[in-house]
Each structure stands twice: as C-alpha cells, then as structure tokens.
Amino acid sequence: MAGFVYIVTNHKRGTLYIGVTSDLSQRIYEHREGQTPGFASKYGCRQLVWYEDHDRIGTAIQREKSLKRWYRQWKIELIEGFNPDWRDLYCELM
C-alpha cells in the first residue's frame, strides 16, 4: 500500500503539523473540516503546504518520524523548497 507524508499549517511560517496517511485527499479534507481531534485541530492546521508520496506506507511512516525530529528551520526550508509561496496545495489534489 502506498503512503504519503504531509505538512499542514495554520498560516505561512505558522504552526506545523506533520502526518502520514494512505489517502492524502481524504485526510486533508478531514483537517480542513476540523474532523481530526488533537494537535492539528487545536491549532487550526488546515492548509496543506507540503507532501511527499512513497511506494509503501512503512517507508512513509519512517519518513514522518524522521521529519518530526528535524529542527523547525529545516522543516521551513523543506516547505519553501517545494512550495515557496506557502500556497494551499489541497486544490491540486483534486
């Protein structure tokens, strides 16, 4: 099964949430609708700013765990290398 690692935020350079899923469009929809109780919902992280696909969910989970250990600045640089304007990428998934 394939997997995705993603980052959602509440605004440019705001709070970052890193997650993993096998269905990216469904998961981001859930974030946007506030259906994900916990950290992301508490801080209003609803804007998809970065994602990466993997052939296997296990690889995606390993990548997620790795990214969560990164310094915040490294995460910002990762996002800005992929999405320099911090635009919401959700509409591109449809």
C-alpha positions as CSV (number, residue, x, y, z in Angstrom):
1,M,0.0,0.0,0.0
2,A,1.3,3.5,-0.9
3,G,1.6,6.3,1.7
4,F,2.0,10.0,2.0
5,V,3.8,12.2,4.4
6,Y,2.4,15.7,4.6
7,I,2.7,19.0,6.4
8,V,-0.3,21.3,7.2
9,T,-0.2,24.7,8.8
10,N,-2.5,27.4,10.1
11,H,-0.6,30.2,8.1
12,K,2.7,31.0,6.5
13,R,5.5,30.0,8.9
14,G,2.9,29.2,11.5
15,T,2.3,26.1,13.5
16,L,3.3,23.0,11.6
17,Y,1.8,19.5,11.8
18,I,3.4,16.5,10.2
19,G,1.3,13.5,9.4
20,V,1.1,10.3,7.4
21,T,-1.8,8.7,5.5
22,S,-2.6,6.3,2.8
23,D,-5.3,8.6,1.3
24,L,-4.0,12.2,1.2
25,S,-7.0,14.0,-0.3
26,Q,-9.4,12.4,2.3
27,R,-7.0,13.2,5.2
28,I,-6.6,16.8,4.2
29,Y,-10.3,17.1,3.8
30,E,-10.7,15.9,7.4
31,H,-8.1,18.5,8.5
32,R,-10.0,21.3,6.6
33,E,-13.3,20.3,8.2
34,G,-11.9,20.1,11.7
35,Q,-12.5,16.3,11.9
36,T,-9.1,15.5,13.3
37,P,-9.2,15.8,17.1
38,G,-5.8,16.7,18.6
39,F,-2.9,18.9,17.8
40,A,-3.7,19.9,14.2
41,S,-7.3,20.8,15.1
42,K,-6.4,22.6,18.3
43,Y,-4.0,24.9,16.4
44,G,-6.1,25.3,13.2
45,C,-3.7,23.5,10.9
46,R,-5.8,23.1,7.8
47,Q,-3.6,24.3,4.9
48,L,-1.6,21.6,3.0
49,V,1.8,23.2,2.2
50,W,4.0,20.1,1.6
51,Y,3.6,16.4,0.8
52,E,5.7,13.5,-0.4
53,D,4.5,10.2,-1.8
54,H,6.0,6.8,-1.0
55,D,5.5,3.3,-2.6
56,R,4.9,1.8,0.8
57,I,3.2,3.1,3.9
58,G,6.0,1.8,6.1
59,T,8.5,4.0,4.3
60,A,6.2,7.0,4.7
61,I,5.9,6.3,8.4
62,Q,9.7,6.2,8.8
63,R,10.0,9.5,6.9
64,E,7.3,11.1,9.1
65,K,9.2,10.0,12.3
66,S,12.4,11.4,10.8
67,L,10.9,14.8,9.9
68,K,9.3,15.1,13.4
69,R,12.9,15.1,14.8
70,W,14.1,17.9,12.5
71,Y,14.7,21.4,13.6
72,R,11.8,23.8,12.8
73,Q,14.1,25.8,10.4
74,W,14.8,22.6,8.4
75,K,11.1,22.0,8.0
76,I,10.5,25.5,6.8
77,E,13.3,25.1,4.3
78,L,11.8,21.8,3.1
79,I,8.4,23.5,2.6
80,E,9.9,26.6,0.9
81,G,11.9,24.4,-1.5
82,F,8.7,22.7,-2.6
83,N,6.2,25.5,-2.2
84,P,7.9,28.9,-1.8
85,D,4.7,30.8,-1.6
86,W,3.1,28.6,1.0
87,R,0.0,28.2,-1.1
88,D,-2.6,25.7,-0.1
89,L,-2.0,22.6,-2.2
90,Y,-5.3,20.9,-1.5
91,C,-7.0,22.0,-4.7
92,E,-4.1,20.5,-6.7
93,L,-5.0,17.1,-5.3
94,M,-8.5,17.1,-6.8
